[in-house]
Amino acid sequence: MSRPQKHSLTLNGHRTSVSLEPDFWQAFRDMAAERGMGLNALAAEIDASRGGGTGLATAIRLMVLRHYRDRPAAGQPR
C-alpha cells in the first residue's frame, strides 16, 4: 500500500494541505475532470458540505468512495 502524499490546495483564498494516498489523488483528479472543475473548486465544494467533525482528507476519501460506489456497473443501465 502506498503512503499518503501531501498536496497543497487553496480553499476560498486560504492555502491548506491534504494528505491522500496516490490512488485517492488520482480518483479525486478524475472526479474533478469529469465535473469540469479544478481540484481547488471541488475541494472547496467538499469542504463546504462536510460535517464539523470530519477532516478534509476524510471527506475527500468518502466523496471518492461514494462517487465510484454509486456508479452503475459496466453494462448496467443508469
N, CA, C and O atoms as a CHARMM CRD file, in Angstrom:
* protein
*
  312
    1    1 MET  N      0.84900  -1.18200   0.00000 PROA 1      0.00000
    2    1 MET  CA     0.00000   0.00000   0.00000 PROA 1      0.00000
    3    1 MET  C      0.89100   1.23900   0.00000 PROA 1      0.00000
    4    1 MET  O      1.89300   1.29300   0.71300 PROA 1      0.00000
    5    2 SER  N      0.52600   2.21200  -0.78800 PROA 2      0.00000
    6    2 SER  CA     1.30900   3.44300  -0.89800 PROA 2      0.00000
    7    2 SER  C      1.04900   4.37000   0.28100 PROA 2      0.00000
    8    2 SER  O     -0.04200   4.40900   0.85000 PROA 2      0.00000
    9    3 ARG  N      2.07600   5.09900   0.61700 PROA 3      0.00000
   10    3 ARG  CA     1.97200   6.07100   1.70200 PROA 3      0.00000
   11    3 ARG  C      1.25500   7.32400   1.21400 PROA 3      0.00000
   12    3 ARG  O      1.35300   7.67000   0.03700 PROA 3      0.00000
   13    4 PRO  N      0.53000   8.01500   2.10700 PROA 4      0.00000
   14    4 PRO  CA    -0.14100   9.25100   1.70500 PROA 4      0.00000
   15    4 PRO  C      0.86400  10.28900   1.19900 PROA 4      0.00000
   16    4 PRO  O      1.99800  10.36900   1.67100 PROA 4      0.00000
   17    5 GLN  N      0.41400  11.07200   0.23100 PROA 5      0.00000
   18    5 GLN  CA     1.20000  12.17100  -0.31100 PROA 5      0.00000
   19    5 GLN  C      0.49200  13.47200   0.02700 PROA 5      0.00000
   20    5 GLN  O     -0.72900  13.57600  -0.08500 PROA 5      0.00000
   21    6 LYS  N      1.27000  14.45700   0.44100 PROA 6      0.00000
   22    6 LYS  CA     0.71100  15.74500   0.82300 PROA 6      0.00000
   23    6 LYS  C      0.74000  16.68000  -0.38100 PROA 6      0.00000
   24    6 LYS  O      1.75700  16.80200  -1.06400 PROA 6      0.00000
   25    7 HSD  N     -0.39300  17.34000  -0.63200 PROA 7      0.00000
   26    7 HSD  CA    -0.50600  18.33600  -1.69700 PROA 7      0.00000
   27    7 HSD  C     -1.18100  19.57100  -1.11900 PROA 7      0.00000
   28    7 HSD  O     -2.00300  19.47800  -0.20700 PROA 7      0.00000
   29    8 SER  N     -0.82400  20.71900  -1.65700 PROA 8      0.00000
   30    8 SER  CA    -1.44000  21.97400  -1.23100 PROA 8      0.00000
   31    8 SER  C     -2.65100  22.28100  -2.09000 PROA 8      0.00000
   32    8 SER  O     -2.64900  22.05500  -3.30000 PROA 8      0.00000
   33    9 LEU  N     -3.68300  22.79900  -1.44400 PROA 9      0.00000
   34    9 LEU  CA    -4.90200  23.24700  -2.11000 PROA 9      0.00000
   35    9 LEU  C     -5.22900  24.64200  -1.62100 PROA 9      0.00000
   36    9 LEU  O     -4.79400  25.04300  -0.54100 PROA 9      0.00000
   37   10 THR  N     -5.98600  25.37700  -2.40200 PROA 10     0.00000
   38   10 THR  CA    -6.45200  26.69500  -1.99400 PROA 10     0.00000
   39   10 THR  C     -7.96500  26.64100  -1.89500 PROA 10     0.00000
   40   10 THR  O     -8.65100  26.39200  -2.88700 PROA 10     0.00000
   41   11 LEU  N     -8.48600  26.87500  -0.69600 PROA 11     0.00000
   42   11 LEU  CA    -9.92100  26.85800  -0.45000 PROA 11     0.00000
   43   11 LEU  C    -10.36600  28.25100  -0.04200 PROA 11     0.00000
   44   11 LEU  O     -9.98900  28.74500   1.02100 PROA 11     0.00000
   45   12 ASN  N    -11.16300  28.87500  -0.88200 PROA 12     0.00000
   46   12 ASN  CA   -11.67600  30.21600  -0.59000 PROA 12     0.00000
   47   12 ASN  C    -10.55600  31.18300  -0.22600 PROA 12     0.00000
   48   12 ASN  O    -10.67900  31.96000   0.72100 PROA 12     0.00000
   49   13 GLY  N     -9.46700  31.13100  -0.98000 PROA 13     0.00000
   50   13 GLY  CA    -8.35100  32.04400  -0.78700 PROA 13     0.00000
   51   13 GLY  C     -7.36300  31.63700   0.29400 PROA 13     0.00000
   52   13 GLY  O     -6.38000  32.34600   0.51100 PROA 13     0.00000
   53   14 HSD  N     -7.58400  30.53200   0.97300 PROA 14     0.00000
   54   14 HSD  CA    -6.69900  30.07900   2.04100 PROA 14     0.00000
   55   14 HSD  C     -6.00700  28.79000   1.62100 PROA 14     0.00000
   56   14 HSD  O     -6.65000  27.85600   1.14200 PROA 14     0.00000
   57   15 ARG  N     -4.68300  28.74800   1.80700 PROA 15     0.00000
   58   15 ARG  CA    -3.90800  27.54200   1.48100 PROA 15     0.00000
   59   15 ARG  C     -4.04700  26.52600   2.60300 PROA 15     0.00000
   60   15 ARG  O     -4.05000  26.86800   3.78500 PROA 15     0.00000
   61   16 THR  N     -4.16000  25.26800   2.19700 PROA 16     0.00000
   62   16 THR  CA    -4.19000  24.16700   3.15200 PROA 16     0.00000
   63   16 THR  C     -3.51100  22.97900   2.48200 PROA 16     0.00000
   64   16 THR  O     -3.37100  22.94500   1.25900 PROA 16     0.00000
   65   17 SER  N     -3.09900  22.02600   3.26800 PROA 17     0.00000
   66   17 SER  CA    -2.50600  20.82700   2.68100 PROA 17     0.00000
   67   17 SER  C     -3.34300  19.62400   3.08000 PROA 17     0.00000
   68   17 SER  O     -3.91700  19.56500   4.16700 PROA 17     0.00000
   69   18 VAL  N     -3.39200  18.66800   2.16300 PROA 18     0.00000
   70   18 VAL  CA    -4.18200  17.45800   2.36400 PROA 18     0.00000
   71   18 VAL  C     -3.29800  16.26700   2.01800 PROA 18     0.00000
   72   18 VAL  O     -2.59800  16.27200   1.00500 PROA 18     0.00000
   73   19 SER  N     -3.33800  15.26000   2.86000 PROA 19     0.00000
   74   19 SER  CA    -2.58300  14.02500   2.61800 PROA 19     0.00000
   75   19 SER  C     -3.54900  12.92000   2.21300 PROA 19     0.00000
   76   19 SER  O     -4.46000  12.56300   2.95900 PROA 19     0.00000
   77   20 LEU  N     -3.32900  12.38700   1.00900 PROA 20     0.00000
   78   20 LEU  CA    -4.12100  11.27200   0.49800 PROA 20     0.00000
   79   20 LEU  C     -3.18600  10.27200  -0.16400 PROA 20     0.00000
   80   20 LEU  O     -2.09900  10.63100  -0.61700 PROA 20     0.00000
   81   21 GLU  N     -3.60600   9.04000  -0.21600 PROA 21     0.00000
   82   21 GLU  CA    -2.86000   8.01600  -0.92500 PROA 21     0.00000
   83   21 GLU  C     -2.92100   8.32100  -2.42500 PROA 21     0.00000
   84   21 GLU  O     -3.89400   8.91500  -2.88800 PROA 21     0.00000
   85   22 PRO  N     -1.89900   7.92600  -3.18800 PROA 22     0.00000
   86   22 PRO  CA    -1.86000   8.23200  -4.62200 PROA 22     0.00000
   87   22 PRO  C     -3.11900   7.81600  -5.39300 PROA 22     0.00000
   88   22 PRO  O     -3.56800   8.54600  -6.27700 PROA 22     0.00000
   89   23 ASP  N     -3.68500   6.66300  -5.07000 PROA 23     0.00000
   90   23 ASP  CA    -4.90100   6.23300  -5.75900 PROA 23     0.00000
   91   23 ASP  C     -6.06800   7.18700  -5.50100 PROA 23     0.00000
   92   23 ASP  O     -6.87100   7.44300  -6.39800 PROA 23     0.00000
   93   24 PHE  N     -6.16200   7.71200  -4.28000 PROA 24     0.00000
   94   24 PHE  CA    -7.21900   8.68300  -3.98200 PROA 24     0.00000
   95   24 PHE  C     -6.96000  10.00400  -4.69200 PROA 24     0.00000
   96   24 PHE  O     -7.90400  10.63400  -5.16700 PROA 24     0.00000
   97   25 TRP  N     -5.69700  10.44300  -4.77700 PROA 25     0.00000
   98   25 TRP  CA    -5.39500  11.66800  -5.53600 PROA 25     0.00000
   99   25 TRP  C     -5.82400  11.51100  -6.98200 PROA 25     0.00000
  100   25 TRP  O     -6.42400  12.41900  -7.55600 PROA 25     0.00000
  101   26 GLN  N     -5.51600  10.35200  -7.58200 PROA 26     0.00000
  102   26 GLN  CA    -5.87700  10.14300  -8.98200 PROA 26     0.00000
  103   26 GLN  C     -7.39100  10.12200  -9.16300 PROA 26     0.00000
  104   26 GLN  O     -7.91600  10.73000 -10.09600 PROA 26     0.00000
  105   27 ALA  N     -8.08800   9.42800  -8.27800 PROA 27     0.00000
  106   27 ALA  CA    -9.54800   9.36800  -8.36500 PROA 27     0.00000
  107   27 ALA  C    -10.15400  10.75400  -8.15400 PROA 27     0.00000
  108   27 ALA  O    -11.13600  11.10100  -8.81100 PROA 27     0.00000
  109   28 PHE  N     -9.58600  11.54700  -7.25100 PROA 28     0.00000
  110   28 PHE  CA   -10.04800  12.90900  -6.98900 PROA 28     0.00000
  111   28 PHE  C     -9.84100  13.77700  -8.23500 PROA 28     0.00000
  112   28 PHE  O    -10.72500  14.55100  -8.60300 PROA 28     0.00000
  113   29 ARG  N     -8.68200  13.65100  -8.88100 PROA 29     0.00000
  114   29 ARG  CA    -8.42400  14.38600 -10.13300 PROA 29     0.00000
  115   29 ARG  C     -9.41700  13.97000 -11.21600 PROA 29     0.00000
  116   29 ARG  O     -9.94700  14.81500 -11.93800 PROA 29     0.00000
  117   30 ASP  N     -9.66400  12.67000 -11.32300 PROA 30     0.00000
  118   30 ASP  CA   -10.60800  12.16300 -12.32200 PROA 30     0.00000
  119   30 ASP  C    -12.01300  12.70500 -12.07100 PROA 30     0.00000
  120   30 ASP  O    -12.70500  13.09900 -13.00900 PROA 30     0.00000
  121   31 MET  N    -12.43100  12.72500 -10.81600 PROA 31     0.00000
  122   31 MET  CA   -13.74700  13.27400 -10.46900 PROA 31     0.00000
  123   31 MET  C    -13.85100  14.73200 -10.88100 PROA 31     0.00000
  124   31 MET  O    -14.84100  15.14600 -11.48400 PROA 31     0.00000
  125   32 ALA  N    -12.82600  15.50700 -10.55400 PROA 32     0.00000
  126   32 ALA  CA   -12.83300  16.92900 -10.90200 PROA 32     0.00000
  127   32 ALA  C    -12.92200  17.10600 -12.41800 PROA 32     0.00000
  128   32 ALA  O    -13.67800  17.94700 -12.90500 PROA 32     0.00000
  129   33 ALA  N    -12.15600  16.32200 -13.15300 PROA 33     0.00000
  130   33 ALA  CA   -12.17200  16.41100 -14.61800 PROA 33     0.00000
  131   33 ALA  C    -13.54700  16.04700 -15.16700 PROA 33     0.00000
  132   33 ALA  O    -14.04800  16.71600 -16.07100 PROA 33     0.00000
  133   34 GLU  N    -14.15800  14.99900 -14.63400 PROA 34     0.00000
  134   34 GLU  CA   -15.48900  14.58900 -15.09100 PROA 34     0.00000
  135   34 GLU  C    -16.51500  15.68300 -14.87100 PROA 34     0.00000
  136   34 GLU  O    -17.45700  15.82000 -15.65100 PROA 34     0.00000
  137   35 ARG  N    -16.33900  16.46500 -13.81100 PROA 35     0.00000
  138   35 ARG  CA   -17.26800  17.54800 -13.49800 PROA 35     0.00000
  139   35 ARG  C    -16.87100  18.87200 -14.14600 PROA 35     0.00000
  140   35 ARG  O    -17.57600  19.87300 -14.01600 PROA 35     0.00000
  141   36 GLY  N    -15.73400  18.86600 -14.84700 PROA 36     0.00000
  142   36 GLY  CA   -15.26700  20.10300 -15.47100 PROA 36     0.00000
  143   36 GLY  C    -14.81800  21.14000 -14.46100 PROA 36     0.00000
  144   36 GLY  O    -14.99100  22.34100 -14.67300 PROA 36     0.00000
  145   37 MET  N    -14.23800  20.67400 -13.35600 PROA 37     0.00000
  146   37 MET  CA   -13.80900  21.54300 -12.25900 PROA 37     0.00000
  147   37 MET  C    -12.32600  21.34400 -11.98700 PROA 37     0.00000
  148   37 MET  O    -11.75500  20.30700 -12.32700 PROA 37     0.00000
  149   38 GLY  N    -11.71800  22.33100 -11.38000 PROA 38     0.00000
  150   38 GLY  CA   -10.36700  22.17700 -10.87500 PROA 38     0.00000
  151   38 GLY  C    -10.40600  21.50900  -9.51000 PROA 38     0.00000
  152   38 GLY  O    -11.45500  21.44200  -8.86800 PROA 38     0.00000
  153   39 LEU  N     -9.25100  21.01400  -9.07300 PROA 39     0.00000
  154   39 LEU  CA    -9.17500  20.36900  -7.75400 PROA 39     0.00000
  155   39 LEU  C     -9.56200  21.32000  -6.63400 PROA 39     0.00000
  156   39 LEU  O    -10.27300  20.93100  -5.70700 PROA 39     0.00000
  157   40 ASN  N     -9.10100  22.56100  -6.71200 PROA 40     0.00000
  158   40 ASN  CA    -9.41900  23.51800  -5.65500 PROA 40     0.00000
  159   40 ASN  C    -10.92000  23.75200  -5.54700 PROA 40     0.00000
  160   40 ASN  O    -11.45800  23.82700  -4.44200 PROA 40     0.00000
  161   41 ALA  N    -11.60200  23.87000  -6.69100 PROA 41     0.00000
  162   41 ALA  CA   -13.04700  24.10000  -6.67800 PROA 41     0.00000
  163   41 ALA  C    -13.78500  22.89800  -6.09300 PROA 41     0.00000
  164   41 ALA  O    -14.70000  23.06300  -5.28700 PROA 41     0.00000
  165   42 LEU  N    -13.39400  21.69700  -6.49400 PROA 42     0.00000
  166   42 LEU  CA   -14.04800  20.50800  -5.95800 PROA 42     0.00000
  167   42 LEU  C    -13.75100  20.35000  -4.46400 PROA 42     0.00000
  168   42 LEU  O    -14.63600  19.98300  -3.69000 PROA 42     0.00000
  169   43 ALA  N    -12.52300  20.62400  -4.06500 PROA 43     0.00000
  170   43 ALA  CA   -12.16700  20.54700  -2.64400 PROA 43     0.00000
  171   43 ALA  C    -12.97000  21.56700  -1.83500 PROA 43     0.00000
  172   43 ALA  O    -13.40600  21.26700  -0.72300 PROA 43     0.00000
  173   44 ALA  N    -13.16900  22.76800  -2.38000 PROA 44     0.00000
  174   44 ALA  CA   -13.95200  23.79500  -1.68100 PROA 44     0.00000
  175   44 ALA  C    -15.40400  23.35200  -1.53800 PROA 44     0.00000
  176   44 ALA  O    -16.03100  23.59700  -0.50800 PROA 44     0.00000
  177   45 GLU  N    -15.94100  22.69800  -2.57200 PROA 45     0.00000
  178   45 GLU  CA   -17.31200  22.18400  -2.51300 PROA 45     0.00000
  179   45 GLU  C    -17.43400  21.11400  -1.43000 PROA 45     0.00000
  180   45 GLU  O    -18.38600  21.11500  -0.65000 PROA 45     0.00000
  181   46 ILE  N    -16.47400  20.21100  -1.39000 PROA 46     0.00000
  182   46 ILE  CA   -16.47000  19.15300  -0.37600 PROA 46     0.00000
  183   46 ILE  C    -16.30500  19.76100   1.01100 PROA 46     0.00000
  184   46 ILE  O    -16.97800  19.34800   1.95600 PROA 46     0.00000
  185   47 ASP  N    -15.41000  20.74300   1.13800 PROA 47     0.00000
  186   47 ASP  CA   -15.16300  21.40100   2.41500 PROA 47     0.00000
  187   47 ASP  C    -16.43400  22.05900   2.95000 PROA 47     0.00000
  188   47 ASP  O    -16.72100  21.98800   4.14500 PROA 47     0.00000
  189   48 ALA  N    -17.18700  22.69600   2.06500 PROA 48     0.00000
  190   48 ALA  CA   -18.40800  23.39500   2.47800 PROA 48     0.00000
  191   48 ALA  C    -19.50000  22.43400   2.94100 PROA 48     0.00000
  192   48 ALA  O    -20.36000  22.80400   3.74100 PROA 48     0.00000
  193   49 SER  N    -19.46600  21.19800   2.43800 PROA 49     0.00000
  194   49 SER  CA   -20.53800  20.25800   2.76500 PROA 49     0.00000
  195   49 SER  C    -20.17600  19.26100   3.86000 PROA 49     0.00000
  196   49 SER  O    -21.02800  18.48600   4.29500 PROA 49     0.00000
  197   50 ARG  N    -18.92400  19.27300   4.31000 PROA 50     0.00000
  198   50 ARG  CA   -18.52500  18.26500   5.30100 PROA 50     0.00000
  199   50 ARG  C    -19.00600  18.64800   6.69300 PROA 50     0.00000
  200   50 ARG  O    -19.21800  19.82000   7.00500 PROA 50     0.00000
  201   51 GLY  N    -19.17000  17.62900   7.51100 PROA 51     0.00000
  202   51 GLY  CA   -19.57700  17.85200   8.89100 PROA 51     0.00000
  203   51 GLY  C    -18.42500  18.42400   9.70500 PROA 51     0.00000
  204   51 GLY  O    -17.26100  18.26600   9.33800 PROA 51     0.00000
  205   52 GLY  N    -18.74300  19.07500  10.78700 PROA 52     0.00000
  206   52 GLY  CA   -17.75000  19.73000  11.62900 PROA 52     0.00000
  207   52 GLY  C    -16.68400  18.80200  12.18800 PROA 52     0.00000
  208   52 GLY  O    -15.55500  19.23500  12.42000 PROA 52     0.00000
  209   53 GLY  N    -17.01400  17.54100  12.41000 PROA 53     0.00000
  210   53 GLY  CA   -16.04500  16.62500  12.98700 PROA 53     0.00000
  211   53 GLY  C    -15.26300  15.82600  11.96600 PROA 53     0.00000
  212   53 GLY  O    -14.44300  14.98300  12.33100 PROA 53     0.00000
  213   54 THR  N    -15.50800  16.08100  10.68700 PROA 54     0.00000
  214   54 THR  CA   -14.84900  15.31700   9.63200 PROA 54     0.00000
  215   54 THR  C    -13.72000  16.13000   9.02800 PROA 54     0.00000
  216   54 THR  O    -13.93200  17.26300   8.59500 PROA 54     0.00000
  217   55 GLY  N    -12.51600  15.56200   8.99300 PROA 55     0.00000
  218   55 GLY  CA   -11.38800  16.23500   8.37800 PROA 55     0.00000
  219   55 GLY  C    -11.54400  16.27300   6.86700 PROA 55     0.00000
  220   55 GLY  O    -12.27500  15.46600   6.29200 PROA 55     0.00000
  221   56 LEU  N    -10.85400  17.21600   6.22000 PROA 56     0.00000
  222   56 LEU  CA   -10.97900  17.37700   4.78000 PROA 56     0.00000
  223   56 LEU  C    -10.50600  16.13800   4.03100 PROA 56     0.00000
  224   56 LEU  O    -11.16100  15.72100   3.07600 PROA 56     0.00000
  225   57 ALA  N     -9.39400  15.54100   4.43100 PROA 57     0.00000
  226   57 ALA  CA    -8.89700  14.34600   3.74600 PROA 57     0.00000
  227   57 ALA  C     -9.91800  13.21500   3.84000 PROA 57     0.00000
  228   57 ALA  O    -10.15100  12.51200   2.85700 PROA 57     0.00000
  229   58 THR  N    -10.52000  13.03500   4.99400 PROA 58     0.00000
  230   58 THR  CA   -11.54100  12.00800   5.15900 PROA 58     0.00000
  231   58 THR  C    -12.75400  12.31400   4.29100 PROA 58     0.00000
  232   58 THR  O    -13.30900  11.41300   3.66200 PROA 58     0.00000
  233   59 ALA  N    -13.16900  13.57500   4.25200 PROA 59     0.00000
  234   59 ALA  CA   -14.32200  13.97200   3.44000 PROA 59     0.00000
  235   59 ALA  C    -14.05500  13.71100   1.95700 PROA 59     0.00000
  236   59 ALA  O    -14.95700  13.28900   1.23200 PROA 59     0.00000
  237   60 ILE  N    -12.82000  13.95900   1.49900 PROA 60     0.00000
  238   60 ILE  CA   -12.47900  13.69100   0.10100 PROA 60     0.00000
  239   60 ILE  C    -12.52500  12.18900  -0.17200 PROA 60     0.00000
  240   60 ILE  O    -13.08300  11.75600  -1.18000 PROA 60     0.00000
  241   61 ARG  N    -11.94000  11.39700   0.72500 PROA 61     0.00000
  242   61 ARG  CA   -11.97100   9.93800   0.54100 PROA 61     0.00000
  243   61 ARG  C    -13.40600   9.42300   0.46500 PROA 61     0.00000
  244   61 ARG  O    -13.72700   8.59000  -0.38300 PROA 61     0.00000
  245   62 LEU  N    -14.26700   9.92000   1.35300 PROA 62     0.00000
  246   62 LEU  CA   -15.65500   9.47200   1.35900 PROA 62     0.00000
  247   62 LEU  C    -16.38100   9.89600   0.08000 PROA 62     0.00000
  248   62 LEU  O    -17.19700   9.13700  -0.44200 PROA 62     0.00000
  249   63 MET  N    -16.09400  11.09600  -0.42900 PROA 63     0.00000
  250   63 MET  CA   -16.71300  11.55700  -1.67600 PROA 63     0.00000
  251   63 MET  C    -16.25200  10.68700  -2.84400 PROA 63     0.00000
  252   63 MET  O    -17.05800  10.31300  -3.69600 PROA 63     0.00000
  253   64 VAL  N    -14.96700  10.36500  -2.88400 PROA 64     0.00000
  254   64 VAL  CA   -14.45100   9.48200  -3.93400 PROA 64     0.00000
  255   64 VAL  C    -15.12400   8.11600  -3.84000 PROA 64     0.00000
  256   64 VAL  O    -15.54500   7.56200  -4.85600 PROA 64     0.00000
  257   65 LEU  N    -15.22800   7.57100  -2.63400 PROA 65     0.00000
  258   65 LEU  CA   -15.87000   6.27800  -2.43700 PROA 65     0.00000
  259   65 LEU  C    -17.31000   6.31000  -2.92900 PROA 65     0.00000
  260   65 LEU  O    -17.72900   5.42300  -3.67300 PROA 65     0.00000
  261   66 ARG  N    -18.07300   7.32300  -2.52000 PROA 66     0.00000
  262   66 ARG  CA   -19.47100   7.43100  -2.95200 PROA 66     0.00000
  263   66 ARG  C    -19.57300   7.56800  -4.46500 PROA 66     0.00000
  264   66 ARG  O    -20.44500   6.97000  -5.09400 PROA 66     0.00000
  265   67 HSD  N    -18.66800   8.36600  -5.04800 PROA 67     0.00000
  266   67 HSD  CA   -18.67900   8.59000  -6.48900 PROA 67     0.00000
  267   67 HSD  C    -18.56600   7.26700  -7.24600 PROA 67     0.00000
  268   67 HSD  O    -19.33200   7.01600  -8.17600 PROA 67     0.00000
  269   68 TYR  N    -17.62700   6.43500  -6.85500 PROA 68     0.00000
  270   68 TYR  CA   -17.41200   5.17600  -7.55100 PROA 68     0.00000
  271   68 TYR  C    -18.40300   4.09500  -7.13200 PROA 68     0.00000
  272   68 TYR  O    -18.75700   3.24200  -7.94600 PROA 68     0.00000
  273   69 ARG  N    -18.85000   4.11200  -5.90500 PROA 69     0.00000
  274   69 ARG  CA   -19.82600   3.12900  -5.44100 PROA 69     0.00000
  275   69 ARG  C    -21.17800   3.34800  -6.11600 PROA 69     0.00000
  276   69 ARG  O    -21.87800   2.38700  -6.43400 PROA 69     0.00000
  277   70 ASP  N    -21.54100   4.60600  -6.33500 PROA 70     0.00000
  278   70 ASP  CA   -22.85100   4.92600  -6.88600 PROA 70     0.00000
  279   70 ASP  C    -22.91800   4.83600  -8.40600 PROA 70     0.00000
  280   70 ASP  O    -23.99500   4.95800  -8.98900 PROA 70     0.00000
  281   71 ARG  N    -21.77900   4.62300  -9.04500 PROA 71     0.00000
  282   71 ARG  CA   -21.77300   4.46500 -10.49900 PROA 71     0.00000
  283   71 ARG  C    -22.35600   3.11400 -10.86500 PROA 71     0.00000
  284   71 ARG  O    -22.12000   2.12500 -10.17100 PROA 71     0.00000
  285   72 PRO  N    -23.12700   3.06400 -11.96300 PROA 72     0.00000
  286   72 PRO  CA   -23.62000   1.75600 -12.38200 PROA 72     0.00000
  287   72 PRO  C    -22.46800   0.87800 -12.86100 PROA 72     0.00000
  288   72 PRO  O    -21.48600   1.36700 -13.41900 PROA 72     0.00000
  289   73 ALA  N    -22.60300  -0.39800 -12.63700 PROA 73     0.00000
  290   73 ALA  CA   -21.58800  -1.35300 -13.11300 PROA 73     0.00000
  291   73 ALA  C    -21.60100  -1.34700 -14.62800 PROA 73     0.00000
  292   73 ALA  O    -22.61300  -1.01100 -15.24400 PROA 73     0.00000
  293   74 ALA  N    -20.49700  -1.71400 -15.22200 PROA 74     0.00000
  294   74 ALA  CA   -20.39800  -1.75400 -16.69300 PROA 74     0.00000
  295   74 ALA  C    -21.53300  -2.60300 -17.26100 PROA 74     0.00000
  296   74 ALA  O    -21.76900  -3.72400 -16.81100 PROA 74     0.00000
  297   75 GLY  N    -22.22400  -2.06100 -18.24000 PROA 75     0.00000
  298   75 GLY  CA   -23.31000  -2.78000 -18.88200 PROA 75     0.00000
  299   75 GLY  C    -24.65400  -2.62700 -18.17700 PROA 75     0.00000
  300   75 GLY  O    -25.66800  -3.11300 -18.67700 PROA 75     0.00000
  301   76 GLN  N    -24.67800  -1.96200 -17.03000 PROA 76     0.00000
  302   76 GLN  CA   -25.92200  -1.74300 -16.30100 PROA 76     0.00000
  303   76 GLN  C    -26.52900  -0.39900 -16.69200 PROA 76     0.00000
  304   76 GLN  O    -25.79200   0.56600 -16.89200 PROA 76     0.00000
  305   77 PRO  N    -27.84700  -0.31400 -16.80600 PROA 77     0.00000
  306   77 PRO  CA   -28.48000   0.98400 -17.11200 PROA 77     0.00000
  307   77 PRO  C    -28.33800   1.93100 -15.93600 PROA 77     0.00000
  308   77 PRO  O    -28.26600   1.49900 -14.78500 PROA 77     0.00000
  309   78 ARG  N    -28.29900   3.19600 -16.22100 PROA 78     0.00000
  310   78 ARG  CA   -28.21200   4.21400 -15.16000 PROA 78     0.00000
  311   78 ARG  C    -29.50400   4.35500 -14.43600 PROA 78     0.00000
  312   78 ARG  O    -29.61000   5.16500 -13.51500 PROA 78     0.00000
